Amino acid sequence: MRELCERLQRHASWFVLTGAGCSTESGIPAYRDETGAWRHKAPIQLGEFLHDERVRRRYWARSFLGFQRVQQALPNAAHRALAQLEQLGRVQLLVTQNVDRLHQKAGSRNVIDLHGQLARVACLGCSTQFERTQMQAWLREQNPELSGEPREPDRGGARGYAPDGDADLEADAASVRIPSCPRCGGLLKPAVVFFGETVPPDRVRTSYAALEQAEAVLVVGSSLAVFSGYRFVRRAAERGKPIVVANNGTTRGDRFAALKLGGSCGALLAGAVERLGSAGAGA
């Protein structure tokens, strides 16, 4: 906490990048373990979702259950500390790879949802967007058999929730009825970036612009395994900006880090930001 606080004091403007490890303490599982290996099955690919109706049925059946956990999740100490860091005027921009909106729930305002938000659904035909709660209602009406809880995972532990609103399904998904867009009859997809899909260029441009203005970079809870987030750490290293990584495990950006910290992201950030705030109040 002391080391991180000293770094935060040293630089007035930070570019913050967060990943799944920032939300695990809110009960939302991460894709990877401390070594970067998959904790769960490989995530769905965009091509599979678009071209295979069986995959779409299985996705929506599992997501129907899993989204409820994301919707009910509350910000943890890490989210609250980063929101406080913004209130202290230290955050140039917070870019998150998460789709759970927990940063916004915690009070962060200057946020780029790099991979979108699970709380929205988009039509691939007419581009109309709907609240995910509406999609949940449509799925429930057409598939009453989906109500209930995810099944217990084979290896024990917590009930079978997976990352990004996914869940292990007890029922057979082969007969699941998928709602279509009520406006044009088009294909509905969560307004999130699937694996194999490109991050919208405007989000990348806005993030790069903020990175250029920031003095330093703070990575919280990301293995940086995917390029969408790693690109910003690499650019920061090219620009000679100090990089601090807080993640419980190895990351792709460790070689660039001026400071690498492990352990609980929530406890680490909360303690450091509290010290920073106290130091500012005493100045």
C-alpha positions in Angstrom: 0.0 0.0 0.0 2.8 2.4 0.9 4.7 1.7 -2.4 1.6 2.2 -4.4 0.6 5.4 -2.6 4.1 6.8 -3.2 3.7 6.1 -6.9 0.3 7.7 -7.0 1.7 10.8 -5.3 4.6 11.0 -7.7 2.4 11.5 -10.8 -0.6 13.8 -11.0 -2.4 12.2 -13.9 -3.0 8.5 -14.5 -4.4 6.3 -17.2 -6.1 3.3 -15.6 -6.7 0.0 -17.3 -8.8 -2.7 -15.4 -9.6 -6.3 -16.2 -11.5 -9.2 -14.7 -9.3 -9.4 -11.6 -10.9 -6.1 -10.5 -14.3 -7.7 -10.3 -13.6 -11.1 -8.8 -14.1 -9.7 -5.3 -17.6 -8.8 -6.4 -18.3 -12.4 -7.2 -17.8 -12.3 -11.0 -15.3 -15.0 -12.1 -12.2 -14.3 -14.2 -11.3 -16.0 -17.4 -7.8 -16.9 -16.4 -5.9 -18.1 -13.4 -2.7 -16.7 -11.9 -0.6 -18.2 -14.7 -2.8 -16.9 -17.5 -4.4 -20.3 -18.2 -8.2 -20.6 -18.8 -10.1 -21.3 -15.7 -13.2 -22.3 -17.6 -14.1 -23.4 -21.1 -12.8 -21.3 -24.0 -15.1 -18.3 -24.6 -17.5 -18.1 -27.5 -16.1 -16.8 -30.7 -18.0 -14.2 -32.8 -18.1 -16.4 -35.9 -19.7 -19.3 -33.9 -22.4 -17.0 -32.6 -23.2 -15.5 -36.0 -23.2 -18.7 -38.1 -24.5 -21.5 -35.8 -28.0 -21.3 -34.3 -27.2 -24.1 -31.9 -24.4 -22.0 -30.5 -26.7 -19.0 -30.1 -29.3 -21.1 -28.3 -26.7 -22.4 -25.9 -25.3 -18.9 -25.4 -28.6 -17.2 -24.6 -29.7 -20.1 -22.3 -26.5 -19.9 -20.3 -26.4 -16.1 -20.4 -30.0 -15.9 -19.2 -28.9 -17.4 -15.9 -25.4 -15.8 -15.7 -26.6 -12.2 -16.3 -28.6 -12.2 -13.1 -25.4 -12.5 -11.1 -23.7 -9.7 -13.0 -26.8 -7.5 -12.6 -26.9 -8.1 -8.9 -23.2 -7.7 -8.3 -22.0 -4.7 -6.2 -18.8 -2.7 -6.5 -16.0 -3.9 -4.3 -13.2 -2.0 -2.6 -11.1 -1.8 -5.8 -13.9 -0.1 -7.7 -14.6 2.3 -4.9 -10.9 3.2 -4.6 -10.6 4.0 -8.3 -13.7 6.1 -8.1 -12.1 8.0 -5.2 -8.9 8.4 -7.2 -10.9 10.1 -9.9 -12.6 12.4 -7.4 -9.1 13.3 -6.2 -8.4 14.5 -9.7 -5.7 11.8 -10.4 -7.4 9.8 -13.2 -7.2 11.0 -16.8 -9.3 8.1 -18.0 -10.3 4.7 -16.7 -10.5 2.1 -19.5 -12.0 -1.3 -18.5 -12.0 -4.6 -20.3 -15.0 -5.6 -18.1 -18.6 -5.5 -19.2 -20.2 -5.4 -15.8 -20.5 -1.6 -15.3 -19.3 -1.9 -11.7 -17.0 1.1 -12.1 -20.0 3.3 -13.0 -21.9 1.8 -10.0 -19.0 2.8 -7.8 -19.1 6.4 -9.0 -16.4 6.6 -11.7 -17.6 8.9 -14.4 -14.7 9.1 -17.0 -14.9 5.5 -18.2 -14.4 3.7 -21.5 -16.1 0.3 -21.6 -13.6 -1.1 -24.1 -15.6 -4.3 -24.6 -19.0 -2.8 -24.2 -21.7 -3.4 -21.6 -23.6 -6.6 -20.9 -26.6 -4.6 -19.8 -27.3 -3.7 -23.5 -28.4 -5.8 -26.5 -28.0 -4.7 -30.1 -29.8 -5.7 -33.3 -27.3 -6.7 -36.0 -29.9 -5.8 -38.6 -31.2 -2.3 -37.8 -28.6 -1.4 -35.0 -31.4 -0.7 -32.5 -30.3 -1.2 -28.9 -32.4 -2.6 -26.0 -31.9 -2.9 -22.3 -30.8 -6.3 -21.4 -33.6 -6.5 -18.8 -36.0 -6.5 -21.8 -34.2 -9.4 -23.4 -34.3 -11.3 -20.1 -38.1 -10.8 -20.0 -38.5 -12.0 -23.6 -36.3 -15.1 -22.9 -38.3 -15.8 -19.7 -41.6 -15.6 -21.5 -40.6 -17.9 -24.4 -38.6 -20.3 -22.3 -40.1 -20.8 -18.8 -37.9 -23.9 -18.4 -34.9 -21.7 -18.0 -35.8 -20.4 -14.6 -33.7 -21.6 -11.7 -30.0 -21.8 -10.8 -26.9 -22.9 -12.7 -25.9 -26.5 -12.0 -23.0 -27.3 -9.6 -19.7 -27.5 -11.5 -18.2 -31.0 -11.8 -15.1 -30.1 -9.7 -17.0 -28.7 -6.8 -16.8 -25.2 -5.4 -19.2 -22.4 -6.0 -22.3 -22.8 -8.1 -21.5 -22.9 -11.8 -21.1 -19.2 -12.8 -18.6 -18.3 -15.4 -17.1 -15.0 -16.7 -19.1 -12.3 -18.5 -22.5 -13.4 -17.5 -22.1 -17.1 -18.5 -23.4 -20.0 -16.4 -23.3 -23.8 -16.5 -26.7 -24.9 -17.8 -28.7 -27.7 -16.3 -31.4 -27.9 -19.0 -31.0 -28.9 -22.6 -30.5 -25.8 -24.8 -31.4 -27.4 -28.1 -35.1 -26.3 -27.9 -34.4 -22.8 -26.6 -36.4 -20.1 -28.4 -34.3 -17.0 -29.2 -36.2 -13.6 -29.4 -35.7 -11.6 -32.6 -35.6 -7.8 -32.9 -39.2 -6.6 -32.5 -38.5 -3.8 -35.0 -36.9 -5.6 -38.0 -36.8 -9.3 -37.0 -33.0 -9.2 -37.0 -30.4 -11.1 -35.0 -29.9 -9.9 -31.4 -26.5 -9.9 -29.8 -25.2 -8.5 -26.5 -23.6 -5.1 -27.0 -20.2 -6.5 -26.0 -17.1 -7.4 -28.0 -16.9 -11.1 -28.4 -13.5 -13.0 -28.9 -12.7 -12.6 -32.6 -14.4 -9.3 -32.8 -12.8 -5.9 -33.2 -13.0 -3.2 -30.6 -14.8 -0.1 -32.0 -12.1 2.3 -33.3 -13.6 5.3 -31.6 -13.0 3.7 -28.2 -9.4 2.9 -29.1 -8.8 6.5 -30.4 -10.3 8.1 -27.3 -8.2 5.8 -25.0 -5.0 6.5 -26.9 -5.6 10.3 -26.7 -6.0 10.1 -22.9 -2.9 7.9 -22.6 -0.9 10.6 -24.4 -2.0 13.1 -21.8 -1.5 11.0 -18.7 1.8 10.9 -16.9 1.7 7.3 -15.8 -0.3 4.0 -16.3 -2.0 1.8 -13.6 -3.1 -1.7 -14.6 -5.5 -3.4 -12.2 -6.6 -7.0 -12.4 -5.7 -7.7 -16.0 -3.3 -10.4 -17.3 -3.0 -8.3 -20.5 -3.3 -11.6 -22.4 -5.5 -10.1 -25.1 -4.3 -7.3 -27.4 -7.2 -5.0 -26.7 -5.8 -4.0 -23.4 -2.1 -4.9 -23.9 -1.8 -2.3 -26.7 -2.1 0.6 -24.2 0.7 -0.8 -22.0 2.9 -1.3 -24.9 2.3 2.2 -26.2 3.0 3.6 -22.7 6.3 1.7 -22.6 7.2 3.2 -26.0 6.5 6.6 -24.7 8.6 6.0 -21.6 5.6 6.4 -19.2 5.9 4.7 -15.8 3.7 1.6 -15.5 2.4 0.1 -12.3 0.7 -3.3 -12.5 -1.5 -4.6 -9.6 -2.5 -8.2 -10.5 -2.6 -11.5 -8.6 -0.5 -13.4 -11.1 1.8 -12.9 -14.0 0.9 -10.5 -16.8 2.0 -10.0 -20.4 3.2 -6.5 -19.3 5.3 -7.4 -16.3 8.5 -6.7 -18.2 7.4 -3.1 -18.7 6.4 -2.5 -15.1 8.3 0.0 -12.9 6.3 -1.6 -10.0 4.5 -5.0 -9.9 2.2 -5.7 -7.0 0.2 -8.9 -6.2 -2.5 -9.8 -3.7 -6.0 -8.4 -3.2 -6.6 -5.5 -5.6 -9.3 -4.2 -3.3 -7.2 -4.1 -0.1 -4.2 -2.8 -2.0 -6.0 0.1 -3.8 -8.2 1.0 -0.8 -5.2 1.3 1.5 -3.1 3.3 -1.0 -5.9 5.7 -1.9 -6.8 6.3 1.7 -3.1 7.2 2.4 -3.1 9.4 -0.6 -6.3 11.2 0.5 -5.0 11.7 4.0 -1.7 13.1 2.6 -3.6 15.5 0.5 -5.8 16.6 3.3 -2.8 17.3 5.5 -1.0 19.3 2.8 
